[in-house]
Amino acid sequence: MIAGSFAAANARDARVSFTVSATVNPVARIETQSAPAELVVTAADVRRGYIDVEQPTALTVSGNSASGFAIDLTTLTPVFTSMIVHGLDTEFSLGPDGGTVVQRWQSPHVVNLSLQFRLVLAPGLAAGRYPWPMRVAVRPLEAL
């Protein structure tokens, strides 16, 4: 937002003054460097009840928020009942719908992440190939 005001005296004593202000909205961007295209579930995975996804999801997150960012993990297909996410400040457990993981920082910068997933398989899931079951998005945190 940019605002301004102008004032002038008379033509002989021409003076102009104005005020300018600007608001910068927080933004965050995510760039996927690599991610699994599919989930391959073996008979051994089904017997064990979970799968440790071998290929990490490599992301680059950047933003201008001084507070940090939130990563939203959204489940697209119901092939698991919960997940454990490694590769952030701490290990996170999320339910079957996914969830939001908040990452705080003190100043805007770029961070590279390598997320590893353990997926607890849904009851009755058969061995096979499935489309990658989640979407990853990022959003900036508002200043406190």
C-alpha angles and dihedrals in degrees: 000000000000122000131180142177130196131203129180130186114206129315093260094052100038113186128159127194129177140171124223127192132174135194120205113203116217115253135182130194132196126200119190111220094180137343138166114272093202143009115241110201117192129199087252090055090051092050091047091046098228143055129218103213106229099203112068122221104242115202139173114210123191132172146153098230113115089209100058135243144284124229115211116205109193122190113229100179127025100238096125138043098208141355138211116213121204125185103062130090089291139357114280131202117205133182131241093283094053118232147206128294117197120212117189128202135173099231136015115272144132121277129191116213132192108194121197121195134206108192120198103216122237115252112267094019110150126219111266147092119304132180112260101281103217145050124217122210134165135213133181123254116237118240114270 
